[in-house]
Amino acid sequence: MQVDNRLAEDSFHYTEICGNLGQREEELIDLAEIADYCEKIEEKIRYDGKIYDIEVEEGIPLTDWLYLDQGTGSEDERRLLLELLEKNFELSEEKKGTEILIALGEHEGAASDRKGYLAARRELLAGIGKPEEYSAFMGTCFPQSVFADDIGQEMKYIKDFPAHAKEITECLSVLNDEAVELYEEYRYNLQEAIQILSAKLLECSLDSNHRQYLKFRFTYEEVLKGEKRACTREISCEPHLKLIRKDSDLRIYFWWCDEKIEKGEKVLVGRIGRHPYA
């Protein structure tokens, strides 16, 4: 799926509620965090050149605020926005892909911070009906997750995939947002962490009888003698979330984190689909 990250230029407009652009530093920082994330996933935020004519303070268009230092606002704020426009944004009126609207501050139908932006991407993900497209796009929706190398292979066998995409997305969202923190808090009593996930979702459980089948390969980067190199590691992903029903054959196998992979700061998702044994 191609995403068209589109800036809501009118969200920069001065109003009595929003105030002057110089009073919106926190909102600019939130916008910069979205832009940084887009850069990490190799996407831009596209905008229309009309933004430069928008009054960001009464009687002062953005172009004068940026380049002539007119109106209120610190040099840091002006420098931040100028850097965003020149580095992270792309001047383009052409529409490409499915639109995610991004705004400065709260704006109807738009994301204004990183959390809201990720929620918008996940909403798109939940609507994807083909497992191949879903697995290709999901990595950009869960920044605190690492997926096993062959994660997409098993997903092809999920029956009625469109009917389950939303539930899969919900489970992956909870794992991404909470698994590592749960591990850090309950690492000496992981059953408590499992119970917390079970309370939030359908059910989380272990499968000690089939542990030997639940190892999945992950690729990660390691720096040796100043050079990055790709390494692989097999991780046992015994905990799993059950989907559809508690007795169904659709699960998400995961492990909380591993110190070798992403410094132990991300949850590892080993398999989405059937259990890997007869």
N, C-alpha and C positions, 0 to 999 in steps of 0.2 A: 504493500500500500504506500502510495506517495502522499505525503502530508504537505499542505500549503499553510505554513505558519504565517498568518496574516495579521498585521498590526492594525488595531482600531485607532486610526489617526485622531478621530474626534475625541478620544479619551484624554488628549492633551489640552483640550480647550479649557480656558479659564472659566470657572463658574464660582458663584458665591459659596457653594458647598465644597467644591474641590480646592478652591483657593488658587494662588499663583503657583506656577511651576517651581519657583524657588522655595515653596513651602511643602514640596512633595518628595522630599529626599528619600523617605522610607519606601515610597511607591517606586521610585527610580531604582532603588536597590533590589526590590522584588522583581522588577522587570529585567534587571541585569542578571539575576539568578536564572530566570527563564532562558535568557539569551545564552548564558554559559552552558546550560544543559543542552540547548539546541546545537551549540558548537561541538559538544562532546559526541553527539550522535550524528554529526556532520550534516546539520540542517541550518538553514538561515531563517530569519524572520523578515518577511517581505513587506514593503510599505509603498505608499503612493507619495509622489513628490509634493502633493498638496499640503502635507504636514508642515512644511516650512512657512506656509501662509497662515496657519492657525494661530489665533491669539492665545498665548499662554499666560498672559497678564493683560489687564485691560489696556488696549491700544498698542500692545507689543507682540508682533508675530514671532514665531519660533526662530526664524532666521536672524532677527535682530537680538533676540535673547542669547542665542548661541555665539554669534560672531562679533556682535558689537557691545556685548556685556550690558545690554539694557535691562532694566527691571531688577527684581530681587533675585537672590540665589548666589550661592558660593561658587568659587572657581572649581571646586571639586565636583559639584553637581553638573556644571556646564561641561567639564572634562569627561565625566562619566557618560552623559548622554551623547556627546560628540563621538566618543569611542564606540558606543553601541551602534550609532548610525553608520560609522565608517567601517567597523570591523564585523559586527554580528548581524547587521541588518542588510537587506538587499533592496535597492530601488527597483521596483517592478510592479506594473499594474496588471500583468498577465496572471491569470488564474491557473494554478497547477495543483492537481490532486484534491484531496478532501480537506476542507478548510478547518483550521483551529484558530479562532479569533483570540488575540492577545491584546491586553489593554494596560494602560497606566492607571492603576487604581481600580476600584470596583466599577464594573461596566457590564450592562446586561448582555448575557450570552457570551462573555469573554472570560478568559483566565487572566488573573492579575498577579499570581505568585506561582512558585514552582509546584506546590501541592495541587493547586487548581489546574495547572497545565498537565501534570501527570494524570489527573482524574479525566481530563478531556481525551488524552491519548488512550487511556484504558477504556473509555466509553466507545471509541472507535474500534478498539481491539475486540471488545465483546460482541460487536456486530459483524465480525469477519466469519464467513461461513465455510471457508476452505482451510483445512488444517495446515496445508503448506504455506499459505499466506499468513495464517495466524502465527505459526512458529517463526516465520521470517521477521514479523513485525514486533513480536512480544518483547524482544530484548531491549527495545527502545522505551518500553513502558515500565520497566522494573529495574531501576538503577542500582538497587541493593541486592540484586539476584545474579547468580551465575548459573547457566544452564549446561547440562551435560552435552558432550560433543554431538551425540546422535539423538538429541531430544526430539527432533522433528520426525524421525523415522517411525516411532511407535504411534505418534499422533495420527498418522494416516489411517490407522485401523479403528479409530474411535467411531462407533456407529452414531448416525444422526448428529454429527459434530455441531452443526449450527444450533441445535437445541441445547447444547451444553457449553457453548462458548462463554456465555455470561457467567455461569457458575465457576468455570475454570478460571476466568479472569478475577472473580471475587476472591477465590482461594489464593491465587498467586499474589494478589494485592495484599492480603493479610500476611502472607509469608514474607513478602518484600518489606513491608512496613514494620513488622513486629518480631519476626523470628529471632534475629540476632540479639535484640534487647531481652527477649524471653530467656534465651540461652545464658546471657550474662547474669541475669538475676537468679535463674534456677538451675545453673549448670550442675549443682550437686544434688538436685532433685528434679530431673527432667520430666518425671511423671506429672509434676505440677504444671509445667509448661504445656505438656500434652493436653491436660485437662482444660487449660485456659483456651487453647485452640479449639478443642471440642465444644466448648461453650459458645464460641464465636461462629463456628461453622458446623457442618453436619456431624463430623466425627474425625478425630485424629487418634491413631493407634499405632502399635508396633507389630512386627511380624517376625519374632525370633526364630520360628520354625523354618523359615526360608531365608535366613540371613545370607547364606552363601550365594543366593541369586540376586542380591540387591546391591551389587557393587557397580558403579557407573563411572565412566572415564570423563575427566575434566581437563581441559587445557588451560594453562595459565602462564604468565610471564615471570621469569626469574632473572635477576641481575647478577651476573658472574663476571668478575674482573672488569666491571664497568660496562659490560655489554648485556643487552637484553636477549634472552633466548626463550623459545617456547618449550614448556615442560608439560608432561601429562601425569595425572595422579588418579588412581581409583579410589573412590569414596563410597563407603557403605551408607546407603540411604534407607535405613529401615523404617523410620517414622513415615507415615503416609496419611494424607487427607482422603477421606472417602467422598465420592461424588454420587449424585442421583439418589441412591439409597445406601444404607449401611451394609447391605449384602451385595452391592453391585460390583462389577469388575472394572470400574473406572476409578483410578486413584492418582494422586500426585505424591510421588516418593521424594523425600528431601532429607537433607542433613543441615543442622543449624548453621555451621560455619566450619572453616578449616584454616588454621594459621598460615598454611603455605599458599593458599589461594586468596588473593585480594586482601592480604594481611588479616584474615579472619574477620573481615568486616561485612561479608555478604553471605546470604543464605544460598545453599547449593540445591538446585532442583535437578534430580537425577532422571526422573521419568514421569511422563504424563500419559496415562492410558491403562492398559490391562496389567495385571500382575505378571511378572516375567518368568512364570513357571506354570507347568500344566496343573 
